[in-house]
């Protein structure tokens, strides 16, 4: 486990040599390829290159209740005043949740007997020649490379978020219907259509409760329960 100093050191020493030329998708899944370059800790003048993929799920619009629960779960009573303020101003705000996954089976690594800056320049040139719009080249710290990768992804999300919000607004998906964002209503409608068995039905019920909107769909949900249970 990394100490706080290790984490801050990794963050401070994360450098993006080449950013993806395309931003994260607003309405779909995005796969980012990465080459993460680091100097090996136990060998002089040896460089490790890790290659893999980051899977970014489409940003999910949160209901006010879902976001409030996240705050209260993390901070308890200390967040209650802020949550009260949110209830008043929530119509003017948009909260998005981003799902990020790294798959170990998709990663590989190579070692080179050259300095990191030399390897970094070479990999960057190679990616540019191939014209890969969703590939990044990153310089980081060897023993905390996953922190470096997470720092890169966080910056990528932060850069894309204003455009995601604008895209959602343009499609009128952030407007509220009875206090529920339109994007959430569309998501719930799709979930109702996809229910085929008890497992998917339970998942829908859990989502409705976590979103704080179970009461609005209670009659419809129990009607679904009776149909699936037959």
C-alpha positions as CSV (number, residue, x, y, z in Angstrom):
1,X,0.0,0.0,0.0
2,X,1.3,3.4,-0.9
3,X,1.8,6.1,1.7
4,X,0.3,9.6,1.2
5,X,3.7,10.9,0.3
6,X,4.1,8.1,-2.3
7,X,0.7,9.1,-3.9
8,X,1.5,12.8,-4.0
9,X,4.9,12.0,-5.5
10,X,3.4,9.9,-8.2
11,X,0.8,12.6,-9.0
12,X,3.4,15.3,-9.1
13,X,5.6,13.2,-11.5
14,X,2.9,12.2,-14.0
15,X,3.5,13.8,-17.3
16,X,1.3,13.3,-20.4
17,X,3.6,13.2,-23.5
18,X,0.7,12.6,-25.8
19,X,-3.0,13.1,-25.1
20,X,-5.8,11.3,-26.9
21,X,-7.0,13.4,-29.8
22,X,-10.6,12.6,-29.1
23,X,-12.5,13.3,-25.9
24,X,-14.5,10.8,-23.9
25,X,-17.9,10.0,-25.4
26,X,-21.0,11.5,-23.8
27,X,-23.5,8.9,-24.9
28,X,-21.3,5.8,-25.2
29,X,-18.4,3.7,-23.9
30,X,-14.9,4.9,-24.6
31,X,-11.7,2.8,-24.7
32,X,-8.4,4.6,-24.2
33,X,-5.2,2.9,-25.1
34,X,-2.2,3.9,-23.0
35,X,1.6,3.5,-23.0
36,X,3.0,4.3,-19.5
37,X,6.7,4.8,-19.3
38,X,8.7,4.7,-16.1
39,X,12.3,4.3,-14.9
40,X,12.7,0.9,-13.1
41,X,13.4,1.5,-9.4
42,X,15.9,-1.4,-9.1
43,X,17.9,-0.9,-12.3
44,X,19.9,2.0,-13.6
45,X,19.2,3.2,-17.1
46,X,16.3,0.7,-17.6
47,X,12.9,1.8,-18.6
48,X,9.6,-0.1,-18.3
49,X,6.8,0.5,-20.8
50,X,3.3,-0.7,-19.7
51,X,0.6,-0.9,-22.3
52,X,-3.1,-1.4,-21.7
53,X,-6.6,-0.1,-21.9
54,X,-8.8,2.1,-19.8
55,X,-12.6,1.5,-20.2
56,X,-14.6,4.6,-19.6
57,X,-18.4,4.1,-19.3
58,X,-20.7,6.8,-20.5
59,X,-21.3,9.4,-17.8
60,X,-24.3,8.7,-15.7
61,X,-26.6,11.5,-14.6
62,X,-27.3,11.3,-10.8
63,X,-30.6,12.0,-9.1
64,X,-30.5,14.6,-6.3
65,X,-31.3,11.9,-3.8
66,X,-28.5,9.7,-5.0
67,X,-26.0,12.5,-4.8
68,X,-27.2,13.5,-1.3
69,X,-26.8,9.9,-0.1
70,X,-23.3,9.8,-1.4
71,X,-22.5,13.0,0.6
72,X,-24.2,11.8,3.8
73,X,-22.5,8.4,3.6
74,X,-19.1,10.0,3.3
75,X,-19.5,12.9,5.7
76,X,-22.6,12.3,7.9
77,X,-23.9,15.2,9.8
78,X,-21.1,17.5,8.6
79,X,-22.7,17.4,5.1
80,X,-26.3,18.0,6.2
81,X,-26.2,21.8,5.8
82,X,-24.7,21.4,2.3
83,X,-27.3,18.9,1.4
84,X,-30.1,21.3,2.5
85,X,-28.5,24.0,0.2
86,X,-28.4,21.5,-2.6
87,X,-32.1,20.7,-2.3
88,X,-32.8,24.4,-3.0
89,X,-30.4,24.8,-5.8
90,X,-30.2,21.4,-7.3
91,X,-32.2,22.4,-10.4
92,X,-29.3,24.5,-11.5
93,X,-26.7,21.8,-11.0
94,X,-25.7,18.7,-12.9
95,X,-23.9,15.8,-11.2
96,X,-22.3,13.1,-13.4
97,X,-20.9,9.8,-12.3
98,X,-18.1,8.2,-14.3
99,X,-17.3,4.5,-14.3
100,X,-13.6,3.6,-15.0
101,X,-12.3,0.1,-15.3
102,X,-8.8,-1.3,-15.9
103,X,-8.5,-4.9,-17.0
104,X,-5.3,-6.6,-16.0
105,X,-5.6,-9.2,-18.8
106,X,-5.4,-6.4,-21.4
107,X,-2.1,-5.1,-20.1
108,X,1.5,-6.0,-20.9
109,X,4.9,-4.6,-20.2
110,X,8.3,-4.4,-21.8
111,X,11.8,-3.4,-20.5
112,X,14.4,-1.4,-22.5
113,X,18.0,-0.6,-21.7
114,X,17.6,3.1,-22.4
115,X,16.6,6.2,-20.4
116,X,12.9,7.0,-20.0
117,X,13.0,10.3,-22.0
118,X,14.5,8.4,-25.0
119,X,11.9,5.7,-24.9
120,X,9.1,8.3,-24.3
121,X,10.1,10.2,-27.4
122,X,10.2,7.1,-29.5
123,X,6.8,5.8,-28.3
124,X,5.2,9.2,-28.8
125,X,6.6,9.4,-32.4
126,X,5.4,5.8,-33.1
127,X,1.9,6.5,-31.9
128,X,1.7,9.8,-33.9
129,X,2.8,8.0,-37.0
130,X,0.1,5.4,-36.6
131,X,-2.6,8.2,-36.1
132,X,-4.3,6.6,-33.2
133,X,-6.8,9.2,-31.8
134,X,-7.6,7.3,-28.6
135,X,-4.1,6.5,-27.5
136,X,-2.1,8.3,-24.8
137,X,1.6,8.3,-23.9
138,X,2.3,9.0,-20.2
139,X,5.5,9.3,-18.1
140,X,5.2,8.2,-14.6
141,X,6.6,6.5,-11.5
142,X,7.3,2.8,-11.7
143,X,6.2,1.5,-8.3
144,X,3.0,3.7,-8.2
145,X,2.2,3.6,-11.9
146,X,-1.5,2.9,-11.3
147,X,-1.7,6.2,-9.4
148,X,-0.2,7.9,-12.4
149,X,-2.7,6.2,-14.7
150,X,-5.5,7.3,-12.4
151,X,-4.2,10.9,-12.4
152,X,-4.2,10.9,-16.2
153,X,-7.8,9.5,-16.3
154,X,-9.1,12.0,-13.7
155,X,-7.7,14.9,-15.8
156,X,-9.3,13.4,-18.9
157,X,-12.7,13.3,-17.2
158,X,-12.3,16.9,-15.8
159,X,-11.5,18.2,-19.2
160,X,-14.4,16.4,-20.9
161,X,-17.1,17.1,-18.2
162,X,-18.2,20.6,-19.3
163,X,-18.8,19.4,-22.9
164,X,-20.6,16.3,-21.5
165,X,-22.9,18.6,-19.6
166,X,-23.5,20.8,-22.6
167,X,-24.3,17.7,-24.8
168,X,-26.8,16.5,-22.2
169,X,-28.4,20.0,-22.0
170,X,-28.7,20.2,-25.8
171,X,-30.7,17.0,-25.7
172,X,-32.8,18.3,-22.8
173,X,-31.7,15.4,-20.6
174,X,-30.9,17.5,-17.6
175,X,-34.3,19.0,-17.3
176,X,-36.4,17.6,-14.4
177,X,-39.7,15.8,-14.6
178,X,-41.3,15.7,-11.1
179,X,-37.8,16.2,-9.7
180,X,-36.2,13.4,-11.8
181,X,-33.7,14.3,-14.5
182,X,-34.9,13.2,-18.0
183,X,-31.7,11.2,-18.5
184,X,-32.5,9.1,-15.4
185,X,-36.1,8.6,-16.6
186,X,-34.8,7.3,-19.9
187,X,-32.4,5.0,-18.1
188,X,-35.1,3.6,-15.9
189,X,-37.5,3.1,-18.8
190,X,-34.8,1.1,-20.6
191,X,-34.2,-1.0,-17.4
192,X,-37.9,-1.8,-17.2
193,X,-37.8,-3.0,-20.8
194,X,-34.8,-5.2,-20.1
195,X,-36.2,-7.0,-17.1
196,X,-36.5,-10.7,-18.0
197,X,-35.8,-12.6,-14.8
198,X,-35.6,-12.3,-11.0
199,X,-32.0,-11.1,-11.0
200,X,-32.6,-8.2,-13.4
201,X,-35.8,-7.3,-11.5
202,X,-33.9,-7.2,-8.2
203,X,-31.2,-5.0,-9.8
204,X,-33.9,-2.6,-11.0
205,X,-35.4,-2.4,-7.5
206,X,-32.1,-1.7,-5.9
207,X,-31.4,1.1,-8.5
208,X,-34.8,2.7,-7.9
209,X,-34.1,2.7,-4.1
210,X,-30.5,4.1,-4.5
211,X,-31.8,6.8,-6.8
212,X,-34.4,7.7,-4.2
213,X,-37.3,7.3,-6.7
214,X,-38.8,3.9,-5.7
215,X,-42.1,5.5,-4.6
216,X,-42.7,7.1,-8.0
217,X,-42.4,3.6,-9.7
218,X,-43.7,1.4,-6.8
219,X,-47.0,0.3,-8.5
220,X,-45.3,-0.4,-11.8
221,X,-42.4,-2.3,-10.1
222,X,-44.7,-4.6,-8.1
223,X,-46.8,-5.2,-11.2
224,X,-43.5,-6.3,-12.8
225,X,-42.7,-8.5,-9.8
226,X,-46.0,-10.3,-10.2
227,X,-45.4,-10.9,-13.9
228,X,-41.8,-12.1,-13.5
229,X,-42.7,-14.4,-10.6
230,X,-45.3,-16.3,-12.6
